[in-house]
């Protein structure tokens, strides 16, 4: 899900830039396009996960479903055939829009055709409702259904907030990294940094708002079929981990990006970007692992190996794309205005 966050969140940033007619972010759009290429490897990664469905998802056990009225009621949705169809549909939609948007963007580098920008605006408008639906149901299918007795109507938005933070953090880190090595354009200024810092700060608050809203609604209703999910994260060593989530995912980014100078400082932004990426993985671990480890936190080679593998895949896909294409969209009519952007 971490790789899905990077890839899908980056594709959303590409689409929202076209749809909103943003100028300031145009010079950095190629970075988000390259990050979105991570979506290409998701079908490959999904294969071993799919092969172990029976071990991961309780609702795949037919005897358990037949003995449980609640699971029996959810069977028309939570069944292996329909689940498989949804996986294929989600991946096809994401990859189709990725190839459509990036194909036109790459083609514009040589053709300088402004009509390609208009095409991508239309494609982005079509993409947005598909994005909203697919990211919501992907979060429900792949994470929330790990505990099929529990439900939250805000779960999809919760995952979206973390996805946006991860994509923005990855983009911010890479633009600073590339600029330090003089691989980007000349003229990257504090207003560019501030814009990314402000977005990171805004979505940090948005994540906290959604997370607290979900908790408050369940706490206030106090229904056993909902509260057990939080209680499981408030037992054993998960108590410390849950408190840590608040500090890691909200308190540190909030105060680290609160002041105006901090949003303009590339060293601070670089550090906070890495911190937020770590915080997103921390959040995903908190969402998933208590399902399998009721007693407390489990830390082994997989907890270290999977994050390193994810980083390696992102770096590999970004490097492959960067070696073949321009690092900035040289044919985009808004490029010069984006480079000269001032608040």
VOPAGU-2260 file (C-alpha; in pm, 1 decimal, decimal comma):
REM VOPAGU-2260
SITE   aa  ch    i         X         Y         Z
SITE  UNK   A    0       0,0       0,0       0,0
SITE  UNK   A    1     298,8     229,7      48,9
SITE  UNK   A    2     390,7     197,4    -319,3
SITE  UNK   A    3      27,7     247,4    -420,1
SITE  UNK   A    4      30,7     568,4    -215,3
SITE  UNK   A    5     338,3     702,5    -395,0
SITE  UNK   A    6     222,7     602,9    -743,0
SITE  UNK   A    7    -145,3     687,6    -720,3
SITE  UNK   A    8     -89,8    1004,7    -516,5
SITE  UNK   A    9     161,3    1128,4    -774,4
SITE  UNK   A   10     -79,9    1055,5   -1058,9
SITE  UNK   A   11    -343,1    1257,1    -872,6
SITE  UNK   A   12     -98,4    1549,0    -844,3
SITE  UNK   A   13     -40,9    1534,9   -1220,2
SITE  UNK   A   14    -413,9    1536,7   -1288,4
SITE  UNK   A   15    -499,3    1810,5   -1040,9
SITE  UNK   A   16    -228,6    2035,0   -1187,6
SITE  UNK   A   17    -380,0    2006,5   -1533,9
SITE  UNK   A   18    -733,4    2044,4   -1407,3
SITE  UNK   A   19    -655,2    2343,4   -1186,0
SITE  UNK   A   20    -438,5    2515,7   -1446,1
SITE  UNK   A   21    -155,3    2546,4   -1192,8
SITE  UNK   A   22     148,2    2739,2   -1311,2
SITE  UNK   A   23     393,6    2724,7   -1019,2
SITE  UNK   A   24     412,1    2343,2   -1017,5
SITE  UNK   A   25     458,5    2298,7   -1393,7
SITE  UNK   A   26     841,3    2277,6   -1375,8
SITE  UNK   A   27     811,0    1989,6   -1127,9
SITE  UNK   A   28     535,0    1793,0   -1300,3
SITE  UNK   A   29     781,9    1556,4   -1461,1
SITE  UNK   A   30     895,7    1448,5   -1113,1
SITE  UNK   A   31     540,7    1347,0   -1022,2
SITE  UNK   A   32     501,3    1174,6   -1358,5
SITE  UNK   A   33     813,9     969,0   -1291,9
SITE  UNK   A   34     693,8     881,6    -941,5
SITE  UNK   A   35     357,6     774,1   -1083,3
SITE  UNK   A   36     542,5     513,6   -1292,2
SITE  UNK   A   37     558,0     305,6    -971,9
SITE  UNK   A   38     203,1     200,1   -1065,7
SITE  UNK   A   39     353,9     -13,1   -1342,9
SITE  UNK   A   40     507,1    -254,7   -1090,9
SITE  UNK   A   41     198,6    -281,8    -866,4
SITE  UNK   A   42      46,4    -572,8   -1067,4
SITE  UNK   A   43     372,2    -767,0   -1024,5
SITE  UNK   A   44     382,3    -701,3    -649,1
SITE  UNK   A   45      13,9    -794,8    -621,3
SITE  UNK   A   46      77,2   -1150,3    -745,7
SITE  UNK   A   47     243,9   -1292,7    -429,8
SITE  UNK   A   48     -10,6   -1109,2    -213,2
SITE  UNK   A   49    -295,1   -1260,4    -413,4
SITE  UNK   A   50    -141,2   -1606,7    -383,4
SITE  UNK   A   51    -154,7   -1576,8      -2,6
SITE  UNK   A   52    -507,8   -1436,7      19,3
SITE  UNK   A   53    -620,4   -1729,4     233,4
SITE  UNK   A   54    -361,0   -1643,2     497,4
SITE  UNK   A   55    -430,5   -1269,4     496,1
SITE  UNK   A   56    -808,1   -1234,8     469,0
SITE  UNK   A   57   -1039,5   -1410,2     713,4
SITE  UNK   A   58   -1339,8   -1378,9     481,8
SITE  UNK   A   59   -1173,3   -1609,1     223,9
SITE  UNK   A   60   -1238,2   -1904,0     460,3
SITE  UNK   A   61   -1572,9   -2043,8     347,4
SITE  UNK   A   62   -1637,4   -2229,9     672,5
SITE  UNK   A   63   -1586,6   -1907,6     870,5
SITE  UNK   A   64   -1826,8   -1718,0     644,4
SITE  UNK   A   65   -2098,1   -1982,6     674,2
SITE  UNK   A   66   -2070,6   -1977,3    1054,8
SITE  UNK   A   67   -2082,0   -1597,6    1083,9
SITE  UNK   A   68   -2404,8   -1409,8    1003,8
SITE  UNK   A   69   -2223,5   -1079,5     953,8
SITE  UNK   A   70   -1972,3   -1224,2     709,2
SITE  UNK   A   71   -2252,5   -1412,9     537,0
SITE  UNK   A   72   -2431,0   -1082,5     481,8
SITE  UNK   A   73   -2116,5    -931,8     329,4
SITE  UNK   A   74   -2049,9   -1231,9     107,3
SITE  UNK   A   75   -2196,5   -1074,8    -211,9
SITE  UNK   A   76   -1919,2    -812,9    -188,6
SITE  UNK   A   77   -1644,9    -998,7      -0,5
SITE  UNK   A   78   -1591,7   -1301,1    -219,2
SITE  UNK   A   79   -1278,7   -1401,9    -406,7
SITE  UNK   A   80   -1423,8   -1374,5    -757,9
SITE  UNK   A   81   -1560,3   -1021,4    -715,4
SITE  UNK   A   82   -1249,1    -918,4    -521,2
SITE  UNK   A   83   -1029,1   -1034,4    -810,4
SITE  UNK   A   84   -1240,1    -844,4   -1062,9
SITE  UNK   A   85   -1207,6    -527,2    -857,3
SITE  UNK   A   86    -828,5    -562,8    -835,0
SITE  UNK   A   87    -801,5    -596,0   -1212,2
SITE  UNK   A   88   -1038,7    -303,2   -1273,5
SITE  UNK   A   89    -853,1     -74,4   -1030,8
SITE  UNK   A   90    -514,1    -150,3   -1184,4
SITE  UNK   A   91    -639,9    -112,9   -1541,8
SITE  UNK   A   92    -797,7     225,4   -1464,5
SITE  UNK   A   93    -485,6     359,0   -1293,6
SITE  UNK   A   94    -250,3     236,5   -1563,9
SITE  UNK   A   95    -474,5     360,6   -1845,5
SITE  UNK   A   96    -483,9     714,7   -1709,1
SITE  UNK   A   97    -112,8     704,3   -1626,5
SITE  UNK   A   98     -18,0     613,4   -1983,3
SITE  UNK   A   99    -263,2     861,8   -2136,6
SITE  UNK   A  100    -141,8    1158,0   -1930,4
SITE  UNK   A  101     230,2    1084,2   -1950,4
SITE  UNK   A  102     217,9     997,1   -2320,6
SITE  UNK   A  103      77,6    1339,2   -2409,2
SITE  UNK   A  104     318,8    1514,6   -2172,7
SITE  UNK   A  105     620,7    1338,4   -2322,8
SITE  UNK   A  106     498,4    1399,7   -2677,7
SITE  UNK   A  107     467,0    1771,4   -2602,9
SITE  UNK   A  108     841,6    1794,0   -2533,8
SITE  UNK   A  109     912,2    1761,2   -2905,2
SITE  UNK   A  110     590,0    1879,5   -3069,5
SITE  UNK   A  111     531,6    2190,8   -2850,4
SITE  UNK   A  112     163,7    2134,2   -2929,0
SITE  UNK   A  113     -53,3    2327,2   -2680,5
SITE  UNK   A  114    -347,0    2112,0   -2782,2
SITE  UNK   A  115    -191,5    1826,4   -2583,4
SITE  UNK   A  116    -232,6    2031,8   -2266,1
SITE  UNK   A  117    -602,9    2070,8   -2344,2
SITE  UNK   A  118    -629,7    1696,0   -2404,3
SITE  UNK   A  119    -472,3    1624,4   -2067,6
SITE  UNK   A  120    -710,2    1866,8   -1898,2
SITE  UNK   A  121   -1004,3    1668,1   -2037,4
SITE  UNK   A  122    -841,9    1337,1   -1942,4
SITE  UNK   A  123    -778,7    1467,6   -1589,8
SITE  UNK   A  124   -1142,4    1572,0   -1554,6
SITE  UNK   A  125   -1248,7    1217,2   -1641,4
SITE  UNK   A  126    -981,5    1070,6   -1412,5
SITE  UNK   A  127   -1089,1    1250,5   -1093,2
SITE  UNK   A  128   -1417,8    1065,4   -1024,5
SITE  UNK   A  129   -1249,0     735,8   -1114,0
SITE  UNK   A  130    -967,0     824,1    -875,1
SITE  UNK   A  131   -1208,4     901,4    -591,2
SITE  UNK   A  132   -1395,8     573,8    -634,9
SITE  UNK   A  133   -1098,0     345,9    -692,3
SITE  UNK   A  134    -881,8     476,8    -407,0
SITE  UNK   A  135   -1177,8     444,9    -169,1
SITE  UNK   A  136   -1265,1      89,1    -265,6
SITE  UNK   A  137    -899,5     -14,3    -286,4
SITE  UNK   A  138    -851,3     101,8      73,7
SITE  UNK   A  139   -1167,0     -83,8     179,5
SITE  UNK   A  140   -1074,9    -402,4      -7,1
SITE  UNK   A  141    -704,4    -424,8      63,1
SITE  UNK   A  142    -687,0    -287,9     418,5
SITE  UNK   A  143   -1024,7    -245,4     588,4
SITE  UNK   A  144   -1144,5    -594,4     491,7
SITE  UNK   A  145    -849,2    -742,8     680,8
SITE  UNK   A  146   -1089,3    -709,0     975,5
SITE  UNK   A  147   -1420,5    -779,3     799,2
SITE  UNK   A  148   -1638,0    -725,1    1106,3
SITE  UNK   A  149   -1525,6    -362,3    1132,8
SITE  UNK   A  150   -1623,6     -71,9     910,3
SITE  UNK   A  151   -1565,4     301,1     879,9
SITE  UNK   A  152   -1729,4     525,1     622,1
SITE  UNK   A  153   -1436,0     767,2     644,7
SITE  UNK   A  154   -1166,3     505,2     583,2
SITE  UNK   A  155   -1115,5     589,0     215,5
SITE  UNK   A  156   -1063,7     958,1     292,3
SITE  UNK   A  157    -822,6     863,6     570,8
SITE  UNK   A  158    -609,8     665,8     326,2
SITE  UNK   A  159    -633,4     946,3      68,5
SITE  UNK   A  160    -495,6    1199,7     317,8
SITE  UNK   A  161    -192,2     981,4     384,0
SITE  UNK   A  162    -149,1     914,0      13,3
SITE  UNK   A  163    -135,9    1284,8     -64,8
SITE  UNK   A  164     120,7    1345,8     207,5
SITE  UNK   A  165     340,2    1062,5      79,9
SITE  UNK   A  166     327,1    1181,7    -282,9
SITE  UNK   A  167     395,7    1543,9    -188,2
SITE  UNK   A  168     680,9    1443,4      41,9
SITE  UNK   A  169     843,0    1225,2    -225,7
SITE  UNK   A  170     811,2    1504,6    -483,1
SITE  UNK   A  171     951,8    1765,8    -244,6
SITE  UNK   A  172    1248,5    1550,1    -147,6
SITE  UNK   A  173    1335,7    1469,3    -509,0
SITE  UNK   A  174    1312,1    1826,3    -637,0
SITE  UNK   A  175    1549,8    1942,2    -361,1
SITE  UNK   A  176    1779,7    1644,6    -422,0
SITE  UNK   A  177    1793,2    1714,5    -796,2
SITE  UNK   A  178    1837,4    2087,4    -744,9
SITE  UNK   A  179    2132,0    2030,7    -509,5
SITE  UNK   A  180    2300,2    1840,1    -791,9
SITE  UNK   A  181    2211,0    2113,2   -1042,0
SITE  UNK   A  182    1999,3    1875,0   -1248,0
SITE  UNK   A  183    1692,9    2099,3   -1251,6
SITE  UNK   A  184    1642,6    2442,3   -1404,2
SITE  UNK   A  185    1814,7    2755,6   -1277,5
SITE  UNK   A  186    1587,2    2983,5   -1082,2
SITE  UNK   A  187    1431,8    2754,1    -822,9
SITE  UNK   A  188    1335,0    3004,3    -555,2
SITE  UNK   A  189    1195,1    3029,7    -204,1
SITE  UNK   A  190     841,3    3074,2    -334,3
SITE  UNK   A  191     860,4    2730,6    -495,5
SITE  UNK   A  192     983,5    2583,8    -168,0
SITE  UNK   A  193     716,2    2766,4      27,6
SITE  UNK   A  194     440,1    2630,0    -195,4
SITE  UNK   A  195     547,6    2271,2    -134,8
SITE  UNK   A  196     600,6    2337,1     235,5
SITE  UNK   A  197     254,2    2489,2     263,7
SITE  UNK   A  198      96,5    2186,1      95,5
SITE  UNK   A  199     280,9    1947,4     326,8
SITE  UNK   A  200     165,5    2150,2     626,0
SITE  UNK   A  201    -193,4    2166,0     497,5
SITE  UNK   A  202    -222,0    1792,6     437,1
SITE  UNK   A  203     -59,4    1717,5     772,9
SITE  UNK   A  204    -349,8    1904,3     930,6
SITE  UNK   A  205    -597,8    1738,3     695,1
SITE  UNK   A  206    -473,2    1392,9     794,2
SITE  UNK   A  207    -503,4    1482,2    1163,8
SITE  UNK   A  208    -855,0    1617,1    1109,6
SITE  UNK   A  209    -971,8    1300,6     931,9
SITE  UNK   A  210    -799,9    1070,3    1181,8
SITE  UNK   A  211    -955,3    1252,0    1477,2
SITE  UNK   A  212   -1296,4    1264,0    1307,4
SITE  UNK   A  213   -1295,5     887,6    1257,5
SITE  UNK   A  214   -1191,0     828,1    1618,0
SITE  UNK   A  215   -1441,1    1077,3    1761,3
SITE  UNK   A  216   -1739,0     933,7    1573,3
SITE  UNK   A  217   -1660,1     580,5    1687,1
SITE  UNK   A  218   -1581,8     690,1    2043,7
SITE  UNK   A  219   -1903,5     892,4    2071,3
SITE  UNK   A  220   -2125,2     616,4    1927,8
SITE  UNK   A  221   -1954,6     359,7    2154,8
SITE  UNK   A  222   -2079,7      61,4    1954,3
SITE  UNK   A  223   -1891,5    -263,8    2027,9
SITE  UNK   A  224   -1882,1    -360,7    1659,6
SITE  UNK   A  225   -1679,9     -42,6    1594,3
SITE  UNK   A  226   -1483,1      25,5    1913,2
SITE  UNK   A  227   -1302,1    -311,2    1912,9
SITE  UNK   A  228   -1080,5    -187,4    1628,3
SITE  UNK   A  229    -939,4      97,0    1839,4
SITE  UNK   A  230    -928,1    -115,1    2154,2
SITE  UNK   A  231    -701,8    -362,0    1973,5
SITE  UNK   A  232    -462,5     -72,2    1912,3
SITE  UNK   A  233    -477,6      28,8    2276,5
SITE  UNK   A  234    -354,5    -298,4    2424,3
SITE  UNK   A  235      -5,9    -428,7    2499,3
SITE  UNK   A  236     276,9    -242,4    2330,5
SITE  UNK   A  237      30,6    -104,7    2073,9
SITE  UNK   A  238     -54,1     168,7    2327,0
SITE  UNK   A  239     292,5     317,8    2289,3
SITE  UNK   A  240     276,1     274,1    1912,4
SITE  UNK   A  241     -62,5     450,0    1892,7
SITE  UNK   A  242      59,3     745,6    2097,9
SITE  UNK   A  243     370,0     750,4    1881,9
SITE  UNK   A  244     154,5     779,1    1569,9
SITE  UNK   A  245      14,0    1110,3    1692,9
SITE  UNK   A  246     363,0    1243,1    1760,5
SITE  UNK   A  247     527,3    1106,8    1446,1
SITE  UNK   A  248     248,4    1181,3    1197,5
SITE  UNK   A  249     116,7    1509,1    1336,6
SITE  UNK   A  250     310,4    1679,7    1616,8
SITE  UNK   A  251     656,4    1668,5    1456,0
SITE  UNK   A  252     544,8    1767,6    1100,6
SITE  UNK   A  253     310,4    2034,0    1240,4
SITE  UNK   A  254     572,8    2217,2    1442,2
SITE  UNK   A  255     846,3    2137,4    1191,7
SITE  UNK   A  256     656,0    2319,7     915,3
SITE  UNK   A  257     462,1    2573,7    1121,3
SITE  UNK   A  258     675,1    2883,8    1065,8
SITE  UNK   A  259     710,6    3060,2     733,1
SITE  UNK   A  260    1093,6    3033,8     726,5
SITE  UNK   A  261    1074,3    2656,1     776,3
SITE  UNK   A  262     865,7    2623,2     459,6
SITE  UNK   A  263    1134,1    2811,4     264,2
SITE  UNK   A  264    1435,5    2624,8     400,4
SITE  UNK   A  265    1536,4    2344,7     159,4
SITE  UNK   A  266    1731,0    2154,4     427,5
SITE  UNK   A  267    1432,5    2163,3     663,0
SITE  UNK   A  268    1195,3    2061,5     382,2
SITE  UNK   A  269    1422,2    1777,2     278,1
SITE  UNK   A  270    1432,0    1639,7     631,5
SITE  UNK   A  271    1058,4    1683,8     685,1
SITE  UNK   A  272     984,0    1510,7     353,9
SITE  UNK   A  273    1177,7    1203,7     464,3
SITE  UNK   A  274    1010,6    1221,6     804,5
SITE  UNK   A  275     662,5    1232,9     649,4
SITE  UNK   A  276     741,5     934,7     426,1
SITE  UNK   A  277     848,2     744,3     737,1
SITE  UNK   A  278     531,6     863,1     915,2
SITE  UNK   A  279     313,6     730,3     632,9
SITE  UNK   A  280     474,8     387,2     655,0
SITE  UNK   A  281     431,2     404,3    1034,2
SITE  UNK   A  282      63,0     481,9     980,1
SITE  UNK   A  283      12,2     191,4     739,5
SITE  UNK   A  284     184,3     -43,1     985,0
SITE  UNK   A  285     -51,7      79,2    1258,9
SITE  UNK   A  286    -353,7      23,0    1034,6
SITE  UNK   A  287    -260,3    -330,4     932,7
SITE  UNK   A  288     -38,5    -513,0    1181,2
SITE  UNK   A  289    -262,7    -523,1    1493,3
SITE  UNK   A  290    -484,4    -758,4    1291,6
SITE  UNK   A  291    -209,5   -1020,5    1298,6
SITE  UNK   A  292     -31,0    -939,1    1623,3
SITE  UNK   A  293    -279,7    -886,8    1904,1
SITE  UNK   A  294     -15,8    -899,0    2177,4
SITE  UNK   A  295     194,3    -609,8    2056,1
SITE  UNK   A  296     447,8    -480,1    1808,1
SITE  UNK   A  297     641,8    -731,9    1603,2
SITE  UNK   A  298     973,6    -622,3    1456,8
SITE  UNK   A  299    1178,9    -849,6    1236,7
SITE  UNK   A  300    1361,5    -858,1     908,0
SITE  UNK   A  301    1041,0    -796,5     710,2
SITE  UNK   A  302     969,9    -471,2     895,4
SITE  UNK   A  303    1311,3    -348,4     784,5
SITE  UNK   A  304    1326,5    -521,1     448,8
SITE  UNK   A  305     992,7    -413,8     300,4
SITE  UNK   A  306    1049,6     -36,8     348,2
SITE  UNK   A  307    1394,5     -70,3     190,0
SITE  UNK   A  308    1243,8    -269,3     -96,8
SITE  UNK   A  309     976,6      -3,1    -147,6
SITE  UNK   A  310    1237,4     275,5    -153,1
SITE  UNK   A  311    1446,1      72,7    -396,5
SITE  UNK   A  312    1151,7      22,3    -633,0
SITE  UNK   A  313    1066,0     394,3    -628,0
SITE  UNK   A  314    1430,8     487,3    -692,3
SITE  UNK   A  315    1458,6     230,4    -972,3
SITE  UNK   A  316    1144,5     342,2   -1154,3
SITE  UNK   A  317    1233,5     709,3   -1113,7
SITE  UNK   A  318    1587,0     649,1   -1239,8
SITE  UNK   A  319    1470,2     452,1   -1543,5
SITE  UNK   A  320    1231,4     729,2   -1644,6
SITE  UNK   A  321    1478,1    1011,1   -1568,8
SITE  UNK   A  322    1743,0     853,4   -1792,2
SITE  UNK   A  323    1507,0     847,5   -2089,9
SITE  UNK   A  324    1315,6    1175,7   -2059,1
SITE  UNK   A  325    1364,2    1541,0   -1975,5
SITE  UNK   A  326    1346,1    1625,5   -1605,7
SITE  UNK   A  327    1123,1    1922,1   -1685,9
SITE  UNK   A  328     833,1    1943,9   -1936,4
SITE  UNK   A  329    1017,9    2159,7   -2190,7
SITE  UNK   A  330     721,2    2177,0   -2428,7
SITE  UNK   A  331     461,8    2297,2   -2178,1
SITE  UNK   A  332     343,4    2653,7   -2254,0
SITE  UNK   A  333     330,0    2733,0   -1879,9
SITE  UNK   A  334     690,5    2631,9   -1810,5
SITE  UNK   A  335     852,8    2976,4   -1825,7
SITE  UNK   A  336     583,1    3129,3   -1605,6
SITE  UNK   A  337     629,2    2841,5   -1363,7
SITE  UNK   A  338    1005,2    2894,8   -1344,2
SITE  UNK   A  339     956,3    3268,0   -1284,6
SITE  UNK   A  340     679,1    3208,7   -1031,1
SITE  UNK   A  341     652,6    3452,2    -740,9
SITE  UNK   A  342     394,9    3466,1    -464,8
